[in-house]
Amino acid sequence: MQPSAPTHNTSSNQAGSGNKYLVPFILVAFLFFLWGMVHNLDGILIPHLKKAFQLSNTESMLIDSAIFTAYFLMAIPAGMILKRWGYKKGIITGLIIAGIGAFLFVPAANTTTYFIFLIALFIVGCGITILETAANPYAAILGKPETASMRLNLGAAVNGLAVFIAPLLGTRFIFSGIQHSDAELAAMTEVQKAAYLSMEVSRVNTTYIFIALGFIAVAVMFFLFRLPEAKDTSNTVKLSEFGQVLKHRHLRWAVIAQFFYVGAQVCVTSVFVRMAMKYGGVNEVEAGNKLGYLYGALFLIGRFLGTILTRYFSSSRLLMLFSIGAALFSVIAITGHGQIVIYSMSIVGFFMSIMFPTIFALGLVGLKEETKAGSSLLVMAIVGGAILPPVMGQIVDWQNDNIKIGFAVPLVCFLVILFFSVGRYKPDSTQVLETQ
């Protein structure tokens, strides 16, 4: 997620043939895909475990909190791991940690214990935090410096592909398609109800075993292949530097905007299936497929189209237009009925697609030697994905399961991002952002 790469020592000649970097880059691309799969399965996992464990909305949103709290807590330790061990060993460590977390889904399902699921997700989150911290700078050095941005864009495209694929696979292997009403559940005997709920919980096993095996398989490949060695040789950010860099108003607002953006994205995907079912008139399988075919596809299209539009619009202007679009279609999702709710939420995905990298880039303008500290703060702002979904869940529970009222949370988030884009993005220096 960090677009600014630290300085490195590498034993490979960057001007050499690009072929020797092909296999390493393919392996790094797998990392982008793997963590994309984990994140984008949450939109399936949350409604499924809510049903299987008979959870409140607030309790089900703790799935998001488990993963994104790991991001917040591991942001600095991940950098320390990479600095001490280098990228190859650090990546292998992250893959193994994430694989262990995914394997823990099996005992969590077998014992039907929701808390173990949360522990498993937290461990997965710790592992993929290391991977995300490593993947961008490592991809940047796997070839000629002048083609680094192309490699990073390819990695982002692979990650975006997971937004499309993960919900479809999750729908196929996790959702049972069985949806009992409260009255039907109440009519079951305790044995029947326990057997049904146990069956629902166990359906996560196959998917997460394959994810765990994917993490371990890629770790083995990183271990076996000879890869360019590199270490982060830049200075470690001191705690005092965080306070110092926050004197920049535009960075403070970028951190706030990033907090609300991540919270908004996680909120939208977390309730997509349930909103589609409750207000769009579809069953859980159809809703899950629409999360992939509609939301995922539009998010992916937006990511590519946004890259093209940066040639014609400044970053701040593009962010303003996309935040207006996201807010507008959030209102339509809240006030609409039937299929319009599903299409509106999907279009919100399109408008969210460019927000994270755009806010990140705007926040780092003019920081110079303070860029690394600013970058770390923007990564830590991902904690919005841990805090805002439970807030949304609590609102929905207070309003007797009225998810539309809860959808006001991402709407407010987009308005905060809009406020950032229309003035608060400007640095205090005389540097003009329109050159970005």
C-alpha positions in Angstrom: 0.0 0.0 0.0 2.9 2.3 0.5 3.8 4.1 -2.8 7.0 5.5 -1.6 9.8 3.0 -1.6 12.7 3.2 0.9 16.3 3.2 -0.2 17.8 -0.3 -0.7 20.9 -2.3 -1.0 20.6 -4.9 -3.8 23.1 -7.2 -5.2 21.5 -7.3 -8.6 22.3 -5.0 -11.5 19.1 -3.0 -12.2 20.2 -2.3 -15.7 20.5 -6.0 -16.6 18.1 -8.1 -18.5 14.5 -7.9 -17.4 14.1 -11.7 -17.8 15.9 -12.5 -14.6 13.3 -10.4 -12.7 10.3 -12.1 -14.3 9.9 -15.0 -11.9 10.5 -12.9 -8.8 7.9 -10.4 -10.0 5.4 -13.1 -10.7 5.9 -14.3 -7.1 5.4 -10.8 -5.8 2.2 -10.5 -7.9 0.9 -13.6 -6.1 1.2 -11.6 -2.8 -1.0 -8.8 -4.2 -3.5 -11.4 -5.2 -3.4 -13.4 -1.9 -4.1 -10.4 0.4 -6.7 -9.2 -2.1 -8.5 -12.6 -1.7 -8.4 -12.4 2.1 -9.9 -8.9 2.2 -12.6 -9.4 -0.4 -13.8 -12.7 1.1 -14.9 -10.7 4.2 -18.0 -9.5 2.3 -19.0 -13.1 2.1 -17.7 -14.2 5.5 -19.5 -11.5 7.5 -23.1 -12.4 6.5 -22.3 -16.1 6.6 -20.9 -16.2 10.1 -23.7 -13.8 11.2 -26.2 -16.4 10.1 -24.2 -19.4 11.3 -23.5 -18.0 14.8 -26.7 -16.0 15.1 -24.8 -12.8 15.7 -25.8 -9.2 16.0 -24.7 -6.8 13.4 -22.1 -5.3 15.8 -20.7 -8.7 16.6 -20.4 -9.7 12.9 -18.5 -6.5 12.1 -15.8 -7.6 14.6 -14.5 -9.7 11.6 -13.3 -6.4 10.1 -12.0 -5.2 13.4 -9.8 -8.3 13.8 -8.0 -7.9 10.5 -7.6 -4.1 10.5 -6.5 -3.9 14.1 -3.7 -6.2 13.0 -2.8 -3.6 10.4 -2.6 -0.8 13.0 -0.6 -2.8 15.5 1.8 -4.4 13.0 2.5 -1.4 10.8 5.7 -0.5 12.6 6.9 -4.0 13.6 6.5 -5.1 9.9 9.0 -2.4 8.9 11.4 -3.5 11.6 11.2 -7.1 10.4 12.0 -6.1 6.8 14.8 -3.9 7.9 16.4 -6.6 10.0 15.9 -9.7 7.8 15.5 -8.3 4.3 12.6 -8.6 1.9 12.8 -12.3 1.1 12.9 -13.6 4.7 10.4 -11.0 5.7 8.0 -12.0 3.0 8.4 -15.7 3.9 7.7 -14.9 7.5 4.5 -13.0 6.6 3.3 -15.8 4.4 3.8 -18.4 7.1 2.0 -16.3 9.7 -0.9 -15.7 7.3 -1.0 -19.4 6.5 -1.2 -20.4 10.1 -4.0 -17.9 10.7 -6.0 -19.4 7.7 -5.4 -22.9 9.0 -6.9 -21.9 12.3 -10.3 -21.6 10.6 -10.5 -25.4 10.8 -10.5 -25.7 14.6 -12.6 -22.6 14.8 -15.3 -24.3 12.6 -14.9 -27.7 14.2 -15.4 -26.3 17.7 -18.0 -23.7 16.4 -16.2 -21.0 18.4 -16.6 -17.5 17.0 -13.7 -16.1 19.1 -11.3 -18.5 17.5 -12.3 -17.1 14.1 -11.5 -13.6 15.3 -8.1 -14.8 16.6 -7.4 -16.5 13.2 -8.4 -13.4 11.3 -6.1 -11.2 13.5 -3.2 -13.6 12.8 -3.9 -13.5 9.1 -4.0 -9.7 9.3 -0.6 -9.7 11.0 0.9 -11.8 8.2 -0.6 -9.8 5.3 0.5 -6.5 6.9 4.1 -7.7 6.5 3.4 -8.7 2.9 1.8 -5.4 2.0 4.7 -3.5 3.7 7.2 -5.5 1.6 5.5 -6.0 -1.7 5.4 -2.4 -3.1 9.0 -1.5 -2.4 10.3 -5.0 -3.4 8.3 -4.9 -6.7 9.8 -1.4 -7.3 13.4 -2.8 -7.3 12.7 -5.8 -9.5 13.9 -4.2 -12.7 14.8 -0.9 -14.1 13.9 2.1 -12.0 12.1 3.8 -14.8 9.6 0.9 -15.1 9.0 0.7 -11.3 5.6 2.5 -11.6 4.5 0.0 -14.3 5.2 -2.9 -12.0 3.4 -1.3 -9.1 0.4 -0.7 -11.4 0.4 -4.3 -12.5 0.5 -5.4 -8.9 -2.5 -3.1 -8.1 -4.3 -4.6 -11.1 -3.7 -8.2 -9.8 -5.0 -7.0 -6.4 -8.0 -5.5 -8.1 -8.7 -8.8 -9.8 -9.2 -10.4 -6.4 -12.0 -7.9 -5.7 -13.9 -9.5 -8.6 -12.9 -13.2 -8.0 -13.0 -13.5 -4.2 -16.8 -12.9 -3.8 -17.6 -15.4 -6.6 -15.5 -18.1 -5.1 -16.7 -17.4 -1.6 -20.3 -17.5 -2.8 -19.7 -20.9 -4.5 -18.0 -22.6 -1.6 -19.2 -20.8 1.6 -22.8 -19.9 1.0 -25.2 -22.8 1.4 -28.2 -21.0 -0.2 -30.3 -22.1 2.8 -32.0 -19.2 4.6 -34.3 -20.0 7.5 -36.6 -17.4 8.9 -36.6 -16.7 12.7 -39.9 -18.6 12.9 -38.4 -21.6 11.1 -35.4 -21.7 13.4 -37.7 -21.4 16.5 -39.7 -24.4 15.2 -36.6 -26.6 15.1 -35.5 -28.8 18.0 -32.3 -27.9 19.7 -30.6 -30.9 18.0 -31.9 -29.8 14.5 -30.9 -26.2 15.0 -27.4 -27.2 16.3 -26.8 -29.5 13.4 -27.9 -26.8 10.9 -25.8 -24.1 12.4 -22.8 -26.5 12.7 -23.1 -27.3 9.0 -23.2 -23.6 8.1 -20.1 -22.9 10.1 -18.1 -25.8 8.6 -18.6 -24.5 5.1 -15.8 -22.1 5.5 -13.2 -24.9 5.9 -12.6 -25.7 2.3 -12.1 -22.1 1.2 -9.7 -21.2 4.0 -7.7 -24.4 3.7 -7.0 -23.6 0.1 -6.1 -20.0 1.1 -3.7 -21.4 3.8 -2.2 -23.8 1.3 -1.8 -20.9 -1.1 0.2 -18.9 1.5 2.4 -21.8 2.3 3.0 -22.8 -1.4 4.1 -19.2 -2.2 6.3 -19.2 0.9 8.0 -22.4 -0.4 8.5 -20.9 -3.8 10.1 -17.8 -2.3 12.4 -20.1 -0.3 13.4 -22.2 -3.3 13.9 -19.6 -5.9 17.0 -17.4 -6.0 15.7 -13.9 -5.7 17.5 -10.5 -5.7 18.4 -9.7 -2.1 17.5 -6.3 -0.7 17.3 -4.7 2.6 15.7 -1.5 3.7 18.7 0.7 4.6 16.8 3.9 5.3 16.6 5.3 8.8 13.9 4.0 11.1 11.2 6.5 11.9 11.3 7.7 15.5 8.2 8.4 17.5 9.1 12.0 17.8 9.0 12.3 14.0 5.4 11.4 13.9 4.5 14.4 16.0 6.8 16.6 13.9 5.3 15.6 10.6 1.8 16.2 11.7 2.5 19.9 11.7 1.7 19.7 8.0 -2.1 20.5 7.8 -2.6 18.6 4.5 -1.0 15.5 5.9 -3.3 15.6 9.0 -6.3 15.9 6.8 -5.0 13.1 4.5 -4.7 10.8 7.5 -8.3 11.7 8.5 -9.5 11.2 4.9 -7.7 7.8 4.7 -9.2 6.7 8.0 -12.7 7.4 6.7 -12.0 6.0 3.2 -10.9 2.6 4.5 -13.8 2.6 6.9 -16.2 3.4 4.1 -14.9 0.7 1.8 -15.0 -2.0 4.5 -18.5 -0.9 5.6 -19.9 -1.1 2.0 -18.6 -4.5 1.3 -19.5 -5.8 4.7 -23.2 -5.0 4.3 -23.5 -5.5 0.5 -24.9 -9.0 0.7 -27.4 -8.3 3.4 -28.6 -5.1 1.8 -29.0 -6.9 -1.5 -31.0 -9.6 0.1 -33.2 -7.4 2.4 -33.9 -4.5 -0.1 -32.9 -5.9 -3.5 -35.1 -9.0 -3.4 -32.4 -11.6 -4.1 -31.2 -14.7 -2.1 -27.7 -15.0 -0.6 -26.2 -16.7 -3.5 -27.4 -14.1 -6.0 -26.3 -11.3 -3.7 -22.8 -12.9 -3.3 -22.5 -13.2 -7.1 -23.5 -9.6 -7.6 -20.8 -8.5 -5.1 -18.4 -10.0 -7.5 -20.0 -9.5 -11.0 -21.2 -6.0 -10.3 -19.3 -4.4 -7.4 -16.0 -6.2 -8.1 -16.2 -5.6 -11.8 -17.0 -1.9 -11.4 -14.3 -1.4 -8.8 -11.7 -3.0 -11.2 -12.9 -0.9 -14.1 -12.7 2.3 -11.9 -9.1 1.5 -11.0 -8.1 1.2 -14.6 -10.2 4.2 -15.8 -8.9 6.3 -12.9 -5.4 5.8 -14.0 -6.3 7.1 -17.5 -8.2 10.0 -16.1 -5.2 11.2 -14.1 -3.8 12.4 -17.5 -6.6 14.9 -17.8 -7.5 15.8 -14.2 -5.4 16.8 -11.3 -5.5 14.2 -8.4 -7.5 16.6 -6.2 -10.1 17.3 -8.9 -10.5 13.6 -9.6 -10.8 12.8 -5.9 -13.5 15.5 -5.6 -15.5 14.1 -8.6 -15.3 10.5 -7.3 -16.2 11.4 -3.8 -19.3 13.3 -5.0 -20.2 10.3 -7.1 -19.8 7.9 -4.1 -21.9 10.2 -1.9 -24.6 10.6 -4.5 -25.0 6.9 -5.1 -24.9 6.2 -1.4 -28.0 8.4 -1.0 -29.6 6.5 -3.9 -28.8 3.2 -2.1 -30.4 4.5 1.1 -33.5 5.9 -0.5 -34.0 3.4 -3.3 -35.9 0.2 -3.6 -35.4 -3.2 -5.3 -32.6 -3.7 -7.8 -31.6 0.0 -7.7 -30.2 -0.6 -4.2 -27.8 -3.3 -5.6 -26.8 -1.2 -8.6 -26.2 1.9 -6.5 -23.9 0.1 -4.0 -22.0 -1.4 -7.0 -21.5 2.0 -8.5 -20.2 3.3 -5.1 -17.5 0.6 -5.6 -16.6 2.2 -8.9 -16.2 5.6 -7.3 -14.2 4.2 -4.3 -11.6 2.6 -6.6 -9.1 5.5 -6.9 -9.5 6.9 -3.4 -6.8 5.1 -1.4 -3.8 5.8 -3.7 -5.0 9.3 -4.5 -5.4 10.3 -0.8 -2.0 8.7 -0.1 -0.2 10.6 -2.8 -1.8 14.0 -1.9 -0.9 13.5 1.7 2.8 13.0 0.9 3.2 16.1 -1.3 6.1 18.4 -0.1 7.1 16.2 2.9 10.6 15.6 1.4 12.7 13.9 4.2 9.6 13.5 6.3 8.0 11.3 3.6 8.6 8.0 5.5 7.0 9.2 8.7 4.0 10.6 6.7 3.7 7.3 4.8 3.7 5.3 8.1 0.9 7.5 9.4 -1.2 7.0 6.3 -0.8 3.3 6.5 -1.8 3.3 10.2 -5.0 5.2 9.2 -6.2 1.9 7.8 -7.4 1.3 11.4 -10.6 3.0 10.1 -11.5 -0.4 8.8 -11.4 -1.7 12.4 -13.4 1.1 14.0 -16.1 2.3 11.6 -17.8 -1.1 10.7 -18.7 -1.9 14.3 -20.0 1.7 14.6 -22.2 1.0 11.6 -23.2 -2.4 13.1 -24.2 -0.8 16.3 -26.4 1.8 14.5 -28.1 -1.0 12.5 -28.8 -2.9 15.8 -30.2 0.2 17.5 -32.5 0.8 14.5 -34.0 -2.8 14.6 -31.8 -4.1 11.7 -32.4 -1.1 9.4 -29.3 -1.5 7.3 -30.1 1.5 5.2 -29.8 3.8 8.2 -26.4 2.3 8.9 -25.4 3.0 5.3 -25.3 6.7 6.4 -21.8 5.8 7.9 -20.1 5.4 4.5 -22.1 8.4 3.2 -20.6 10.6 6.0 -17.1 9.2 5.1 -17.4 10.3 1.5 -18.4 13.8 2.6 -15.2 13.9 4.8 -13.2 12.9 1.7 -14.9 15.5 -0.4 -14.0 18.2 2.2 -10.4 17.0 2.0 -10.4 17.2 -1.8 -11.8 20.7 -2.1 -9.2 22.5 0.0 -7.6 20.6 2.8 -5.3 18.7 0.5 -3.2 21.9 -0.1 0.2 21.9 1.6 1.3 24.8 3.6 4.3 25.4 1.3 4.1 27.2 -2.0 4.2 23.9 -3.9 1.2 23.7 -6.2 -0.7 20.4 -6.2 -2.0 20.7 -9.6 1.3 19.4 -11.0 0.6 16.1 -9.4 
